[in-house]
Amino acid sequence: MSKVELYAAIRRDHRAGMSVRALERTHNVSWRTVRKALDSAWPEPRKQHPPRSKGIDPYREVIDGILQADLDAPRKQRHTVTRIFSRLVAEHQANVTYPMVRRYVAERKPQILAESGKAPAEAFIRQSHQPGLEAEVDFGDVSVKLAGEQVTCYLFSLRLSYSGKAVHRVFASCGQEAFFEGHVHALRTLGGVPRDKIRYDNLKAAVAQVLGLSRARVESDRWIAFKSHFGIESFYCRPGIEGAHEKGGVEGQIGYFRRNHFAPVPEVSSLAELNEMVEQWDLHDGRRRIGTRSQTIDECFALEQPLLLPLPETPFETGLTFTPRVDRYGQIAVRTNRYSVPVRLIGKRVRVVLHASHLVVYDQNVEVARHERLIAKGQCRLELDHYLEALIRKPGAFPGATALEQARSAGKFTPLHDAWWAQATKVHGERDGTRALIEVLLLGRHIPHEYLVAGLATALRAGALTADAVALEARKAAESEDEPPAASPTAQGGQGTARVTFLHEWRLAHLPPDTRPLPSVTPYDQLLRRHRDSGGEQREGEAQ
């Protein structure tokens, strides 16, 4: 039993009412181990050893070829495990043992039979489910037109077996982070956890190894900790198509949802927008009846929801953590894609938490970047703001920057930016005009985008091509939103021309009124008169 499984067993027995001393005796552990297991479902990390290769690995394809050839051979002339072992030794000089060959054949033979489609027909038995006990989980692929491009996404579905209440979520991948986030969203929406078990495929996010034809599985450690945190009991269906009918409810639910809500293909700008639509579709589907039932899904769920187990109070970190190094282009590699970070972090290692739809970059626990996750492979997502400190020193690299191209495509660099830039370069020159634009872009870290664009428009009309003028007009636009609208100059008979108030004028206008008297030079005039009088008397004395 691994340490994660031990922690899960301790937490399960504690929920059943077992005391700490009883847990120590039952599991033969110290009180420190019991306390650590109750505090966290995830044990302290252990040193990972490299996986060991198996002696059967070089001969897997040879054995698969023999088993596939047996599909068309007469039943009484097919290979036994002993015959396969002897052929490996005689024909390939294989250094393997008989138990190794026997275990591999027992695992692989049913899979090859299922893949060939020659498996015998089976009888299906209708099942009855009790409220609050069971659920089923599965992924299904869907096509979505995302930001004008048609891509394949993955629809997560968790369906309660009794009421048929299902919760769906669309993700960019079907990896472990999406698997966990789908569970968290579904369980929060339902308000509880099934008491008995949840049925699953043998998906890689949960199962590390399928142990032959039995129901036993080697589960991944993160999945064991996740189950222990929420109190989930898992049940795995048989591998291949043979096990699909064991969770036929969610298989049919995904097909229904895809046919009724993803036809025609939805067109959205982001997955967040699509998931808002999915939540509304889930609410709408709760009013329908399944088959010949007399009650709707929501009416059945109202009976089932109070019987679910309560959710844990503490959250579970569903994202995967990476620590890549920032390259000289100010980018990090996460899975098969690259994302930008501020250029001041070049050469440093950062911490990345990868979620199903986005990723967050931290530098010493301080968030420095956040990106929407890329769907396709080999792409890059760059944020123009991350490169401004470098571009202000190298303005010649700005026009051809990939980050600028992506900012234009995303609508963050508008035609007003281009028009202001063109006028600035005409007045100040190519280098100084580009630097002035970069200074304007730096203002975006403190001024909202819509006000900055408004400031650009006003400054452009007035011919004010400095960052100070744009900042002033942007702040005036922000302040005018909170003030009552005033009559326009055109309505009062004047001209509607824009006027820029320069920064020193704005500062003087906002100073408090000066009530002091104006300065006078009268005392100085009196001094001058006295000096003249004393000078005349002195000259008269000298004359005498």
C-alpha positions as CSV (number, residue, x, y, z in Angstrom):
1,M,0.0,0.0,0.0
2,S,1.4,3.4,-1.0
3,K,1.5,6.3,1.4
4,V,-1.3,8.1,-0.5
5,E,-3.5,5.0,-0.2
6,L,-2.6,4.8,3.6
7,Y,-3.7,8.4,4.1
8,A,-6.9,7.8,2.2
9,A,-7.7,4.7,4.3
10,I,-7.0,6.7,7.5
11,R,-9.2,9.6,6.4
12,R,-12.0,7.2,5.4
13,D,-12.0,5.4,8.8
14,H,-11.9,8.8,10.6
15,R,-15.0,9.9,8.7
16,A,-16.6,6.7,9.9
17,G,-16.1,7.7,13.5
18,M,-12.9,6.0,14.5
19,S,-10.7,7.7,17.1
20,V,-7.1,8.7,16.7
21,R,-5.9,5.8,19.0
22,A,-8.0,3.3,17.1
23,L,-6.5,4.6,13.8
24,E,-3.0,4.1,15.2
25,R,-3.7,0.5,16.2
26,T,-5.7,-0.4,13.0
27,H,-3.2,0.9,10.6
28,N,-0.1,0.3,12.7
29,V,1.2,3.9,12.5
30,S,2.2,6.6,14.9
31,W,0.1,9.5,16.0
32,R,2.2,11.8,13.8
33,T,1.2,9.9,10.7
34,V,-2.4,9.9,11.7
35,R,-2.3,13.7,12.3
36,K,-0.6,14.3,9.0
37,A,-3.2,12.2,7.2
38,L,-6.1,14.1,8.8
39,D,-4.5,17.5,8.0
40,S,-4.0,16.8,4.3
41,A,-4.9,14.1,1.8
42,W,-1.6,14.7,0.0
43,P,1.5,13.3,1.8
44,E,4.9,15.0,1.8
45,P,6.7,14.5,-1.6
46,R,9.1,11.5,-1.8
47,K,12.1,11.1,-4.0
48,Q,11.1,9.7,-7.3
49,H,13.2,6.9,-8.8
50,P,13.4,6.5,-12.6
51,P,11.1,3.8,-13.9
52,R,12.7,0.4,-14.5
53,S,12.4,-1.2,-17.9
54,K,10.9,-4.7,-18.2
55,G,12.4,-7.6,-20.0
56,I,9.3,-8.2,-22.0
57,D,9.3,-4.7,-23.6
58,P,11.5,-5.6,-26.7
59,Y,9.1,-8.5,-27.6
60,R,5.7,-6.8,-27.2
61,E,5.2,-6.4,-31.0
62,V,6.2,-10.0,-31.6
63,I,3.6,-11.3,-29.1
64,D,1.0,-8.9,-30.5
65,G,1.6,-10.3,-34.0
66,I,1.2,-13.9,-32.8
67,L,-2.1,-13.0,-31.0
68,Q,-3.5,-11.1,-34.0
69,A,-2.6,-14.0,-36.3
70,D,-4.5,-16.4,-34.0
71,L,-7.7,-14.5,-34.6
72,D,-8.0,-16.2,-38.0
73,A,-6.5,-19.5,-37.1
74,P,-8.6,-22.6,-36.2
75,R,-9.6,-22.7,-32.6
76,K,-7.6,-25.8,-31.7
77,Q,-4.5,-24.6,-33.5
78,R,-3.9,-21.3,-31.7
79,H,-0.9,-20.5,-29.6
80,T,-0.9,-21.2,-25.9
81,V,1.3,-19.2,-23.5
82,T,3.8,-22.1,-23.4
83,R,4.1,-22.2,-27.2
84,I,4.5,-18.4,-27.4
85,F,7.3,-18.6,-24.7
86,S,9.1,-21.4,-26.5
87,R,9.0,-19.4,-29.9
88,L,10.4,-16.3,-28.2
89,V,13.3,-18.3,-26.8
90,A,14.0,-20.4,-30.0
91,E,13.4,-17.7,-32.7
92,H,14.4,-14.5,-30.9
93,Q,16.8,-15.8,-28.2
94,A,14.6,-13.8,-25.7
95,N,15.9,-13.5,-22.2
96,V,12.4,-13.7,-20.6
97,T,10.7,-15.9,-18.1
98,Y,7.4,-17.8,-18.5
99,P,5.5,-15.8,-15.8
100,M,6.5,-12.5,-17.7
101,V,5.0,-13.9,-20.9
102,R,1.9,-15.3,-19.1
103,R,1.1,-11.9,-17.5
104,Y,1.5,-10.0,-20.8
105,V,-0.7,-12.4,-22.8
106,A,-3.4,-12.4,-20.1
107,E,-3.5,-8.6,-20.3
108,R,-3.1,-8.1,-24.1
109,K,-5.2,-11.0,-25.5
110,P,-8.6,-9.6,-24.5
111,Q,-7.6,-6.2,-25.8
112,I,-6.7,-7.5,-29.2
113,L,-9.9,-9.5,-29.3
114,A,-12.0,-6.3,-28.5
115,E,-10.1,-4.2,-31.0
116,S,-10.8,-6.8,-33.8
117,G,-14.6,-6.6,-33.2
118,K,-14.9,-10.3,-33.0
119,A,-16.0,-10.4,-29.3
120,P,-19.2,-12.4,-28.7
121,A,-22.5,-10.7,-28.2
122,E,-23.5,-10.1,-24.5
123,A,-26.8,-9.9,-22.7
124,F,-27.7,-6.6,-21.1
125,I,-29.5,-6.4,-17.7
126,R,-31.6,-3.4,-16.8
127,Q,-30.5,-1.7,-13.5
128,S,-32.3,0.2,-10.8
129,H,-30.5,2.9,-8.9
130,Q,-31.2,4.3,-5.4
131,P,-31.2,8.1,-4.8
132,G,-27.9,9.7,-3.8
133,L,-25.8,6.6,-4.2
134,E,-24.2,6.4,-7.7
135,A,-23.0,8.6,-10.5
136,E,-21.1,8.3,-13.8
137,V,-18.4,10.4,-15.4
138,D,-17.1,10.6,-19.0
139,F,-15.5,12.9,-21.6
140,G,-16.8,13.4,-25.1
141,D,-15.2,15.4,-27.9
142,V,-17.1,18.3,-29.5
143,S,-16.4,20.7,-32.3
144,V,-16.5,24.5,-31.5
145,K,-15.8,27.5,-33.7
146,L,-13.6,29.4,-31.2
147,A,-12.6,33.0,-32.2
148,G,-13.4,32.2,-35.9
149,E,-11.4,28.9,-35.9
150,Q,-13.0,25.5,-35.7
151,V,-11.3,23.4,-33.0
152,T,-12.0,20.2,-31.1
153,C,-12.7,20.6,-27.4
154,Y,-13.7,18.1,-24.7
155,L,-17.1,17.9,-22.9
156,F,-16.9,16.7,-19.3
157,S,-20.1,15.2,-17.9
158,L,-21.0,14.0,-14.4
159,R,-24.5,12.4,-14.3
160,L,-26.3,11.2,-11.2
161,S,-27.7,7.7,-11.9
162,Y,-31.0,8.0,-10.1
163,S,-32.3,11.4,-11.2
164,G,-30.4,11.8,-14.4
165,K,-29.2,15.2,-13.3
166,A,-26.1,16.0,-15.3
167,V,-23.5,18.8,-15.1
168,H,-21.3,19.6,-18.1
169,R,-18.2,21.6,-18.7
170,V,-16.1,22.3,-21.9
171,F,-12.3,22.2,-21.6
172,A,-9.4,22.7,-24.1
173,S,-8.0,19.2,-23.1
174,C,-9.1,16.1,-21.3
175,G,-6.0,16.0,-19.1
176,Q,-5.9,15.5,-15.3
177,E,-6.3,19.2,-14.6
178,A,-9.5,19.3,-16.7
179,F,-10.7,16.0,-15.0
180,F,-10.3,17.5,-11.6
181,E,-11.8,20.9,-12.4
182,G,-14.8,19.2,-14.0
183,H,-15.4,17.2,-10.8
184,V,-15.1,20.3,-8.6
185,H,-17.5,22.3,-10.8
186,A,-20.0,19.4,-11.0
187,L,-20.0,18.6,-7.2
188,R,-20.4,22.2,-6.3
189,T,-23.3,22.6,-8.7
190,L,-24.9,19.5,-7.3
191,G,-24.2,20.4,-3.7
192,G,-22.8,17.1,-2.6
193,V,-21.0,13.8,-3.4
194,P,-22.6,10.4,-4.2
195,R,-22.5,8.1,-1.2
196,D,-21.7,4.8,-2.9
197,K,-19.5,5.1,-6.0
198,I,-18.8,6.9,-9.3
199,R,-18.2,4.9,-12.4
200,Y,-15.3,5.7,-14.7
201,D,-13.5,4.6,-17.8
202,N,-9.9,3.6,-17.4
203,L,-8.7,7.1,-18.4
204,K,-5.1,8.1,-17.9
205,A,-6.0,11.0,-15.6
206,A,-7.0,8.4,-12.9
207,V,-5.6,5.0,-13.8
208,A,-1.9,4.4,-14.1
209,Q,-2.2,0.7,-14.8
210,V,-5.0,-1.9,-15.5
211,L,-4.3,-5.1,-13.7
212,G,-5.4,-7.8,-16.1
213,L,-9.1,-8.8,-16.3
214,S,-9.9,-7.9,-12.7
215,R,-11.4,-4.7,-11.4
216,A,-8.2,-3.8,-9.6
217,R,-6.4,-0.7,-10.9
218,V,-3.2,1.1,-10.0
219,E,-4.4,4.7,-9.5
220,S,-2.3,7.8,-9.8
221,D,-1.3,9.4,-6.5
222,R,-2.9,12.8,-7.3
223,W,-6.2,11.0,-8.1
224,I,-6.1,9.1,-4.8
225,A,-5.5,12.3,-2.9
226,F,-8.4,14.0,-4.8
227,K,-10.8,11.1,-4.0
228,S,-9.7,11.1,-0.4
229,H,-10.3,14.9,-0.2
230,F,-13.9,14.7,-1.5
231,G,-14.8,11.2,-0.2
232,I,-15.2,9.7,-3.6
233,E,-15.4,5.9,-4.1
234,S,-14.4,4.9,-7.7
235,F,-15.6,2.0,-9.8
236,Y,-13.8,1.2,-13.1
237,C,-15.5,-0.3,-16.1
238,R,-14.0,-3.0,-18.2
239,P,-11.4,-1.9,-20.7
240,G,-12.4,-1.2,-24.3
241,I,-15.8,-1.1,-25.8
242,E,-16.9,-4.0,-23.6
243,G,-17.1,-1.7,-20.6
244,A,-19.0,1.1,-22.3
245,H,-22.4,-0.3,-21.4
246,E,-21.5,-0.3,-17.7
247,K,-21.9,3.5,-17.6
248,G,-24.5,3.7,-20.4
249,G,-26.3,6.6,-18.7
250,V,-23.5,9.1,-19.2
251,E,-22.6,7.7,-22.6
252,G,-26.1,8.4,-23.8
253,Q,-26.3,11.8,-22.0
254,I,-23.2,13.1,-23.8
255,G,-24.7,12.0,-27.1
256,Y,-28.0,13.7,-26.3
257,F,-26.3,16.9,-25.2
258,R,-24.1,17.0,-28.2
259,R,-26.9,16.5,-30.7
260,N,-29.3,19.0,-29.1
261,H,-27.0,21.8,-28.1
262,F,-23.9,21.6,-30.3
263,A,-25.8,21.4,-33.6
264,P,-25.2,23.7,-35.4
265,V,-21.6,24.2,-34.2
266,P,-21.6,27.1,-31.7
267,E,-19.5,30.2,-32.5
268,V,-18.0,31.8,-29.4
269,S,-15.0,34.1,-28.6
270,S,-13.8,32.2,-25.6
271,L,-14.4,29.0,-23.6
272,A,-15.7,31.0,-20.7
273,E,-18.5,32.3,-23.0
274,L,-19.3,28.8,-24.1
275,N,-19.4,27.5,-20.6
276,E,-21.9,30.2,-19.6
277,M,-24.1,28.8,-22.4
278,V,-23.5,25.3,-21.2
279,E,-24.8,26.2,-17.7
280,Q,-28.0,27.6,-19.2
281,W,-28.5,24.4,-21.3
282,D,-28.1,22.3,-18.1
283,L,-30.8,24.4,-16.4
284,H,-33.0,23.9,-19.4
285,D,-32.5,20.2,-19.6
286,G,-33.5,19.8,-15.9
287,R,-37.1,20.5,-17.0
288,R,-37.3,17.5,-19.4
289,R,-38.4,13.9,-18.6
290,I,-36.3,10.8,-19.3
291,G,-38.1,8.1,-21.2
292,T,-41.4,7.2,-19.6
293,R,-40.8,8.8,-16.2
294,S,-43.6,10.7,-14.7
295,Q,-41.3,13.3,-13.0
296,T,-38.8,15.7,-14.5
297,I,-35.1,15.5,-13.9
298,D,-35.3,18.5,-11.5
299,E,-38.1,16.9,-9.5
300,C,-36.2,13.7,-9.1
301,F,-33.0,15.6,-8.2
302,A,-35.0,17.5,-5.4
303,L,-35.4,14.1,-3.7
304,E,-31.8,13.0,-4.3
305,Q,-29.9,16.2,-3.4
306,P,-30.5,16.0,0.4
307,L,-29.0,12.4,0.4
308,L,-25.6,13.4,-1.0
309,L,-22.6,13.6,1.2
310,P,-21.5,17.2,2.1
311,L,-18.6,18.9,0.4
312,P,-15.3,19.5,2.2
313,E,-14.7,23.0,3.5
314,T,-11.1,23.3,2.3
315,P,-10.4,23.6,-1.5
316,F,-8.2,21.2,-3.5
317,E,-5.5,22.6,-5.8
318,T,-6.6,21.1,-9.2
319,G,-3.8,22.7,-11.3
320,L,-0.5,21.1,-12.2
321,T,2.7,22.9,-11.1
322,F,5.7,23.5,-13.3
323,T,9.0,25.4,-12.8
324,P,10.3,26.4,-16.2
325,R,13.1,28.9,-16.8
326,V,12.4,32.1,-18.7
327,D,14.4,32.2,-22.0
328,R,16.0,35.2,-23.6
329,Y,12.8,36.0,-25.5
330,G,10.9,36.4,-22.3
331,Q,8.9,33.2,-22.8
332,I,8.3,30.0,-20.9
333,A,7.6,26.5,-22.3
334,V,4.5,24.8,-20.8
335,R,3.6,21.4,-22.3
336,T,3.9,22.0,-26.1
337,N,3.3,25.8,-26.1
338,R,5.1,29.0,-25.1
339,Y,3.8,32.0,-23.1
340,S,5.3,35.4,-22.3
341,V,6.3,36.8,-19.0
342,P,7.8,40.2,-18.0
343,V,11.3,40.6,-19.5
344,R,12.8,41.4,-16.1
345,L,12.5,37.7,-15.3
346,I,14.7,36.5,-18.2
347,G,17.1,33.8,-16.9
348,K,15.0,33.1,-13.7
349,R,12.9,30.1,-12.8
350,V,9.2,30.8,-12.2
351,R,6.4,28.7,-10.9
352,V,3.5,28.0,-13.3
353,V,0.1,26.6,-12.2
354,L,-1.6,25.1,-15.2
355,H,-5.3,24.9,-15.1
356,A,-7.7,23.4,-17.7
357,S,-8.5,26.8,-19.4
358,H,-5.7,29.1,-18.2
359,L,-2.4,29.3,-16.5
360,V,-0.9,31.6,-13.9
361,V,2.8,32.5,-13.5
362,Y,4.2,33.3,-10.1
363,D,7.6,34.9,-9.1
364,Q,8.2,34.2,-5.4
365,N,4.4,33.8,-4.8
366,V,3.6,37.1,-6.6
367,E,1.5,36.7,-9.7
368,V,3.3,38.2,-12.7
369,A,1.3,36.8,-15.7
370,R,-1.9,35.1,-16.6
371,H,-2.8,33.6,-20.0
372,E,-5.7,31.8,-21.5
373,R,-4.5,28.3,-22.3
374,L,-3.7,27.5,-26.0
375,I,-5.5,24.6,-27.6
376,A,-3.4,23.7,-30.6
377,K,0.2,22.5,-30.2
378,G,3.4,24.5,-31.0
379,Q,1.9,27.9,-30.6
380,C,2.8,31.0,-28.5
381,R,0.8,33.6,-26.7
382,L,2.6,36.9,-26.1
383,E,1.4,39.9,-24.1
384,L,2.7,43.3,-25.4
385,D,2.9,44.8,-21.9
386,H,5.5,42.2,-20.9
387,Y,8.0,43.7,-23.4
388,L,7.6,47.5,-23.0
389,E,10.6,48.0,-20.8
390,A,12.8,46.3,-23.5
391,L,11.1,48.1,-26.4
392,I,11.6,51.6,-25.0
393,R,15.3,50.9,-25.2
394,K,15.0,49.3,-28.6
395,P,12.2,51.2,-30.4
396,G,13.3,49.9,-33.7
397,A,12.1,46.4,-32.8
398,F,8.6,47.6,-32.0
399,P,7.0,47.7,-35.5
400,G,7.8,44.1,-36.3
401,A,7.2,42.6,-32.8
402,T,5.1,39.5,-32.7
403,A,3.5,40.7,-29.5
404,L,2.3,43.8,-31.3
405,E,0.7,41.6,-34.0
406,Q,-1.1,39.6,-31.4
407,A,-2.2,42.7,-29.6
408,R,-3.8,44.0,-32.8
409,S,-5.6,40.7,-33.4
410,A,-6.9,40.8,-29.8
411,G,-8.2,44.4,-30.2
412,K,-5.9,45.7,-27.5
413,F,-3.9,47.8,-30.0
414,T,-6.6,49.8,-31.8
415,P,-6.6,51.9,-35.0
416,L,-6.5,55.0,-32.7
417,H,-3.1,53.7,-31.4
418,D,-1.9,53.4,-35.0
419,A,-3.2,56.9,-36.0
420,W,-1.6,58.5,-32.9
421,W,1.7,56.7,-33.6
422,A,1.7,57.9,-37.2
423,Q,1.3,61.5,-36.2
424,A,3.9,61.2,-33.4
425,T,6.5,59.8,-35.8
426,K,5.7,62.5,-38.3
427,V,6.3,65.3,-35.7
428,H,9.0,63.7,-33.5
429,G,10.7,61.3,-35.9
430,E,10.7,57.5,-36.1
431,R,12.6,56.8,-32.9
432,D,11.2,59.5,-30.6
433,G,7.6,59.0,-31.9
434,T,7.8,55.3,-31.2
435,R,9.1,55.9,-27.7
436,A,6.3,58.3,-27.1
437,L,3.8,55.6,-28.1
438,I,5.5,53.1,-25.8
439,E,5.2,55.6,-22.9
440,V,1.5,55.8,-23.7
441,L,1.2,52.0,-23.6
442,L,3.0,52.0,-20.2
443,L,0.1,54.2,-18.9
444,G,-2.1,51.2,-19.4
445,R,-0.8,49.6,-16.2
446,H,-2.5,52.4,-14.2
447,I,-5.3,53.6,-16.4
448,P,-8.2,51.4,-17.7
449,H,-8.0,50.6,-21.5
450,E,-11.2,52.4,-22.4
451,Y,-10.1,55.7,-20.8
452,L,-6.7,55.4,-22.4
453,V,-8.3,55.1,-25.8
454,A,-10.5,58.1,-25.1
455,G,-7.5,60.1,-24.1
456,L,-5.7,59.1,-27.3
457,A,-8.7,60.2,-29.4
458,T,-8.9,63.6,-27.7
459,A,-5.1,64.2,-27.8
460,L,-5.0,63.2,-31.5
461,R,-7.8,65.7,-32.4
462,A,-5.9,68.5,-30.6
463,G,-2.5,67.5,-32.0
464,A,-1.0,66.9,-28.6
465,L,1.5,64.1,-29.2
466,T,3.0,63.5,-25.7
467,A,2.3,60.9,-23.1
468,D,1.5,63.6,-20.5
469,A,-1.3,64.9,-22.7
470,V,-2.8,61.5,-23.2
471,A,-2.6,60.7,-19.5
472,L,-4.3,64.0,-18.6
473,E,-7.1,63.5,-21.1
474,A,-7.6,59.9,-20.0
475,R,-8.0,61.0,-16.4
476,K,-10.4,63.7,-17.4
477,A,-12.4,61.0,-19.3
478,A,-12.5,58.9,-16.2
479,E,-13.6,61.8,-14.0
480,S,-16.3,62.9,-16.4
481,E,-18.1,59.5,-16.0
482,D,-18.9,60.4,-12.4
483,E,-20.0,63.9,-13.2
484,P,-23.4,65.0,-14.6
485,P,-23.3,65.7,-18.3
486,A,-22.8,69.4,-19.1
487,A,-24.1,71.3,-22.2
488,S,-21.8,70.9,-25.1
489,P,-20.0,74.0,-26.6
490,T,-21.9,73.5,-29.9
491,A,-25.2,73.6,-28.1
492,Q,-24.2,76.9,-26.5
493,G,-23.4,78.5,-29.8
494,G,-19.6,78.0,-29.6
495,Q,-17.3,75.8,-31.6
496,G,-16.9,72.2,-30.6
497,T,-13.2,72.0,-31.0
498,A,-11.0,70.0,-28.6
499,R,-8.7,71.8,-26.2
500,V,-5.8,70.2,-24.3
501,T,-5.0,71.5,-20.9
502,F,-1.3,71.1,-20.3
503,L,-0.1,69.5,-17.1
504,H,1.2,72.7,-15.4
505,E,-2.1,74.5,-16.1
506,W,-4.0,71.6,-14.7
507,R,-2.0,71.7,-11.5
508,L,-2.4,75.4,-11.1
509,A,-6.2,75.1,-11.6
510,H,-6.4,72.6,-8.8
511,L,-4.5,74.6,-6.2
512,P,-6.6,76.2,-3.4
513,P,-7.4,80.0,-3.8
514,D,-4.7,82.4,-2.6
515,T,-6.2,85.0,-0.2
516,R,-3.0,86.8,0.7
517,P,-2.7,90.5,-0.4
518,L,-0.6,91.3,-3.5
519,P,3.0,92.3,-2.7
520,S,3.9,96.0,-2.5
521,V,7.2,97.8,-3.1
522,T,6.2,101.0,-1.1
523,P,8.5,100.2,1.8
524,Y,11.4,99.9,-0.6
525,D,10.5,103.3,-2.1
526,Q,10.7,104.9,1.4
527,L,14.1,103.5,1.9
528,L,15.3,104.9,-1.5
529,R,13.9,108.4,-0.6
530,R,15.7,108.3,2.8
531,H,18.9,107.2,1.1
532,R,18.6,110.1,-1.3
533,D,18.0,112.7,1.5
534,S,21.0,111.5,3.5
535,G,23.2,111.6,0.4
536,G,22.2,115.3,-0.4
537,E,23.1,116.4,3.2
538,Q,26.5,114.7,3.0
539,R,27.3,116.6,-0.2
540,E,26.4,120.0,1.3
541,G,28.7,119.4,4.2
542,E,31.6,118.5,1.9
543,A,31.0,121.8,0.0
544,Q,31.2,123.9,3.1
